[in-house]
């Protein structure tokens, strides 16, 4: 992935400033402590809009956009990037992603510092897949409050579930160590299992080894992939595409059945109908309501590397802290 050292100011302003600008504080009950710790993440977490509404109510959250470049055009998350990326991937056009600059993180952190926060927990995409966490660490040393930068060693809703746990802990008045621990506890044991029809985008972006790509393309063997120690690695080799998706479901059911109180999400890009059927089958296999399996588009910054037709399952064990009393309770089925 080609990484730039800066992000045009207009792109940052269009997406990020609205979230960083302090809004009117909701009236809190005397027994409800105000957040002292802020939580920052990046757009690779794939946070749905409904979750963002809860987090904004808590007044202690911001995310930093990882842009996608299609040709000479730079896009951020939203309807435009989804359409542009889908067309580019279908046409085989060049697609790149970029990390935010340290200066962008510094502006985010300094905004919370000036707002009176005592510390920041900053949870991000695996440092082995992107330089995002390095940029965050550089910025952390430039502000006057402690910033704990966490390399999640994962991506997508495996990170998103951890962010939700951290925000809910912060909204209830927890200190920095407790907020960080809430996020890290959700990361521990979380798994991402996914299947892509073609490994070409992963190979182009350097996100999977050339040898693994060769197995899939030359021998027509399909791979089920996972993220292990922050890297994308093959989990199983499947001989045909027809067998790959059912096997992905089997693996996901086994992992979810063995996990304690797991949250489950299904990611997709360009194949919503297939993803809906997959999520319904997964819920049936687990004996849970369909609403308990969340459905969410893969963030564009990740889809740029997986390509069209990806199916991913995230299993995140462990219960979250309860939502802030002022926040609208958010069921897991509110993802889509």
VOGU-3710 file (C-alpha; in Angstrom, 3 decimals, decimal comma):
1> xxxxxxxxxx> 0,000/0,000/0,000  1,358/3,399/-0,923  1,233/5,577/2,169  1,274/9,346/2,077  2,445/11,438/4,976  -0,530/13,809/4,970  -4,207/13,999/4,215  -5,678/17,041/2,398  -7,217/19,396/4,907  -10,511/19,599/3,081
11> xxxxxxxxxx> -11,051/15,836/3,284  -10,351/15,900/7,020  -12,620/18,879/7,591  -15,469/17,369/5,602  -15,451/14,120/7,588  -13,768/14,708/10,916  -14,456/18,204/12,190  -18,144/17,647/12,822  -17,293/14,853/15,223  -14,514/16,728/16,977
21> xxxxxxxxxx> -16,352/20,043/17,490  -17,840/20,030/20,996  -21,629/20,104/21,007  -23,987/21,043/23,829  -23,513/18,708/26,762  -26,632/16,722/27,709  -27,992/17,281/31,170  -26,576/14,551/33,399  -28,080/13,190/36,545  -26,011/14,149/39,606
31> xxxxxxxxxx> -25,015/10,514/40,126  -23,701/10,127/36,568  -19,994/11,073/36,237  -18,912/12,959/33,162  -16,361/11,224/30,901  -12,761/12,031/31,834  -11,202/9,856/29,136  -11,679/10,128/25,372  -11,575/7,245/22,897  -10,147/7,607/19,391
41> xxxxxxxxxx> -10,132/5,030/16,609  -9,860/4,957/12,819  -12,302/4,130/10,052  -10,977/0,580/9,641  -13,118/-0,308/12,664  -16,173/-0,176/10,411  -18,336/1,513/13,023  -21,943/1,756/11,822  -23,717/5,113/11,902  -26,083/3,906/14,617
51> xxxxxxxxxx> -23,131/3,214/16,891  -21,639/6,617/16,149  -24,888/8,206/17,391  -24,467/6,453/20,747  -20,827/7,454/20,968  -21,479/11,098/20,117  -24,051/11,242/22,900  -21,304/10,171/25,287  -19,225/13,231/24,224  -15,908/11,365/24,405
61> xxxxxxxxxx> -15,270/9,851/20,977  -13,710/10,611/17,593  -12,597/8,525/14,642  -9,924/9,368/12,100  -10,584/8,637/8,455  -8,261/6,429/6,414  -8,671/7,600/2,817  -8,983/5,496/-0,313  -7,405/6,709/-3,552  -8,934/5,666/-6,870
71> xxxxxxxxxx> -6,656/6,920/-9,605  -5,994/10,554/-8,708  -9,179/10,946/-6,651  -9,157/10,753/-2,868  -12,269/9,460/-1,102  -13,285/9,060/2,503  -15,897/6,706/3,934  -19,451/7,190/2,671  -21,667/6,508/-0,308  -19,262/8,080/-2,814
81> xxxxxxxxxx> -16,305/5,918/-1,892  -18,389/2,717/-1,932  -19,588/3,373/-5,454  -16,230/4,588/-6,753  -14,363/1,698/-5,169  -16,783/-0,917/-6,502  -16,443/0,431/-10,041  -12,659/0,637/-9,777  -12,312/-2,891/-8,452  -14,630/-4,271/-11,127
91> xxxxxxxxxx> -12,583/-2,513/-13,814  -9,236/-3,556/-12,355  -8,222/0,093/-11,842  -5,491/1,106/-9,424  -6,689/1,480/-5,845  -4,535/2,636/-2,947  -5,018/3,506/0,709  -3,175/5,876/3,005  -2,568/6,416/6,671  -3,486/9,726/8,340
101> xxxxxxxxxx> -0,591/12,027/9,181  0,686/12,423/12,755  -0,541/16,009/12,514  -4,091/14,838/11,986  -3,948/12,711/15,123  -2,371/15,599/17,001  -5,308/17,853/16,102  -7,732/15,225/17,368  -5,829/14,652/20,605  -5,293/18,358/21,229
111> xxxxxxxxxx> -9,002/18,986/20,774  -9,761/16,628/23,633  -6,956/18,112/25,722  -8,392/21,610/25,271  -11,843/20,288/26,146  -10,518/19,231/29,558  -10,139/15,476/29,151  -7,539/13,800/31,365  -6,366/11,132/28,922  -7,067/9,345/25,655
121> xxxxxxxxxx> -7,277/5,676/24,684  -6,504/5,396/20,962  -7,304/1,995/19,388  -6,244/1,283/15,828  -5,843/-1,037/12,868  -3,037/-3,598/13,091  0,356/-1,967/12,797  1,462/-4,816/10,537  -1,193/-3,860/7,989  -0,876/-0,067/8,106
131> xxxxxxxxxx> 1,272/2,766/9,448  -1,764/4,272/11,188  -0,736/3,211/14,677  2,775/4,645/14,137  1,279/8,010/13,211  -0,858/7,893/16,354  2,179/7,154/18,533  4,126/10,056/17,066  1,236/12,399/17,780  0,756/11,057/21,308
141> xxxxxxxxxx> 4,056/12,569/22,415  3,068/16,032/21,227  0,154/16,675/23,572  0,035/17,426/27,270  -2,228/14,609/28,423  -1,439/10,880/28,412  -2,431/9,038/25,247  -2,455/5,248/25,369  -2,109/3,967/21,792  -3,298/0,384/21,324
151> xxxxxxxxxx> -2,286/-1,697/18,319  -5,346/-3,912/17,999  -3,475/-6,405/15,776  -6,761/-6,830/13,930  -9,279/-4,943/11,787  -12,957/-4,440/11,042  -15,525/-5,100/13,733  -12,992/-7,024/15,802  -11,640/-3,532/16,426  -15,141/-2,037/16,392
161> xxxxxxxxxx> -16,417/-4,201/19,252  -13,352/-3,209/21,298  -13,973/0,469/20,591  -17,584/0,113/21,731  -16,446/-1,442/25,000  -13,893/1,334/25,553  -16,374/4,132/24,788  -18,985/2,686/27,109  -16,421/2,394/29,904  -15,271/5,983/29,318
171> xxxxxxxxxx> -18,854/7,264/29,247  -19,436/5,806/32,684  -16,514/7,797/34,088  -13,789/5,118/34,069  -10,125/6,109/34,223  -7,592/5,641/31,451  -6,321/2,246/32,604  -9,856/0,863/32,891  -10,923/2,240/29,505  -7,892/0,729/27,818
181> xxxxxxxxxx> -8,476/-2,571/29,602  -12,115/-2,668/28,467  -10,991/-2,411/24,859  -8,150/-4,888/25,196  -10,376/-7,459/26,879  -12,665/-7,417/23,846  -9,668/-7,764/21,539  -8,390/-10,799/23,424  -9,739/-13,884/21,743  -11,458/-11,981/18,928
191> xxxxxxxxxx> -11,221/-13,678/15,550  -11,680/-12,573/11,959  -12,334/-15,313/9,405  -12,858/-14,375/5,776  -13,039/-15,582/2,227  -12,322/-13,606/-0,944  -13,042/-14,934/-4,445  -9,677/-13,613/-5,645  -6,451/-12,961/-3,800  -5,230/-10,467/-6,389
201> xxxxxxxxxx> -6,040/-7,303/-4,418  -4,376/-8,665/-1,292  -1,320/-9,571/-3,352  -1,163/-6,153/-5,020  -1,323/-4,390/-1,692  1,306/-6,621/-0,113  -1,157/-7,834/2,498  -0,578/-11,536/1,825  2,534/-13,356/0,744  3,166/-14,076/-2,931
211> xxxxxxxxxx> 3,402/-17,799/-2,209  -0,090/-17,909/-0,695  -1,450/-15,948/-3,640  0,178/-18,372/-6,062  -1,541/-21,319/-4,411  -4,909/-19,701/-4,912  -4,499/-18,497/-8,480  -2,395/-21,143/-10,197  -3,802/-24,228/-8,537  -7,354/-22,837/-8,383
221> xxxxxxxxxx> -7,448/-23,571/-4,663  -9,483/-21,152/-2,561  -8,264/-19,900/0,802  -10,071/-19,103/4,008  -8,022/-16,421/5,695  -7,646/-15,054/9,189  -5,704/-12,355/11,012  -3,076/-13,770/13,320  -0,564/-11,677/15,270  -1,634/-8,704/13,186
231> xxxxxxxxxx> -1,035/-10,324/9,793  -3,347/-11,868/7,204  -2,533/-15,562/6,929  -4,179/-18,608/5,302  -6,288/-20,690/7,648  -7,549/-23,442/5,338  -7,236/-24,391/1,681  -10,485/-25,282/-0,056  -10,620/-26,852/-3,502  -13,657/-25,046/-4,889
241> xxxxxxxxxx> -15,502/-21,771/-4,342  -18,723/-23,727/-3,814  -17,199/-25,376/-0,739  -15,447/-22,277/0,613  -18,463/-20,351/1,910  -20,073/-23,349/3,678  -16,706/-24,130/5,249  -16,366/-20,511/6,402  -19,741/-20,872/8,095  -18,708/-24,132/9,758
251> xxxxxxxxxx> -15,560/-22,564/11,140  -17,456/-19,514/12,373  -20,072/-21,667/14,120  -17,365/-23,704/15,844  -15,530/-20,580/17,040  -18,707/-18,819/18,190  -20,001/-21,918/19,985  -16,764/-22,163/21,953  -16,681/-18,448/22,883  -18,155/-16,934/26,052
261> xxxxxxxxxx> -21,003/-14,515/25,311  -19,719/-13,647/21,823  -20,735/-10,726/19,640  -20,834/-11,663/15,954  -20,660/-9,542/12,821  -20,630/-10,375/9,136  -18,804/-8,051/6,725  -19,281/-7,900/2,959  -18,485/-5,677/0,007  -20,438/-5,694/-3,240
271> xxxxxxxxxx> -22,419/-8,819/-2,314  -25,058/-7,780/0,196  -27,573/-10,440/-0,862  -25,050/-13,229/-0,377  -24,050/-11,753/2,992  -27,665/-11,593/4,187  -28,208/-15,254/3,317  -24,892/-16,178/4,955  -25,749/-14,287/8,161  -29,184/-15,931/8,316
281> xxxxxxxxxx> -27,634/-19,392/7,916  -25,052/-18,594/10,568  -27,751/-17,526/13,017  -29,752/-20,681/12,288  -26,704/-22,883/12,863  -26,045/-21,134/16,183  -29,681/-21,297/17,250  -29,907/-17,543/17,819  -32,223/-14,872/16,362  -31,068/-13,505/13,026
291> xxxxxxxxxx> -30,778/-10,061/14,637  -27,980/-11,404/16,860  -25,690/-11,694/13,846  -24,838/-8,143/12,840  -24,452/-7,277/9,171  -22,072/-4,491/8,147  -20,306/-3,427/4,925  -16,565/-3,849/5,089  -14,899/-0,436/5,508  -13,668/0,881/2,168
301> xxxxxxxxxx> -10,088/1,078/3,422  -10,176/-2,693/3,959  -12,309/-3,531/0,928  -9,699/-1,813/-1,235  -7,406/-4,719/-0,353  -9,850/-7,634/-0,228  -11,716/-6,796/-3,442  -15,330/-7,459/-4,351  -17,272/-10,415/-3,008  -15,534/-10,700/0,361
311> xxxxxxxxxx> -17,349/-12,462/3,213  -15,916/-12,037/6,694  -17,078/-13,190/10,116  -15,978/-11,485/13,326  -16,354/-13,320/16,638  -15,686/-11,163/19,683  -16,091/-12,873/23,072  -16,960/-11,149/26,321  -19,666/-8,787/27,559  -19,412/-5,003/27,188
321> xxxxxxxxxx> -19,967/-2,502/29,971  -23,539/-1,273/29,956  -24,280/1,796/27,828  -24,042/5,256/29,358  -27,407/6,136/30,988  -27,764/9,110/28,635  -27,084/7,081/25,516  -29,727/5,304/23,499  -29,224/1,565/24,173  -27,897/0,019/20,993
331> xxxxxx> -28,812/-3,563/20,068  -26,293/-5,462/18,003  -28,742/-5,668/15,119  -28,522/-1,893/14,632  -25,358/-2,291/12,590  -26,876/-2,041/9,140
//
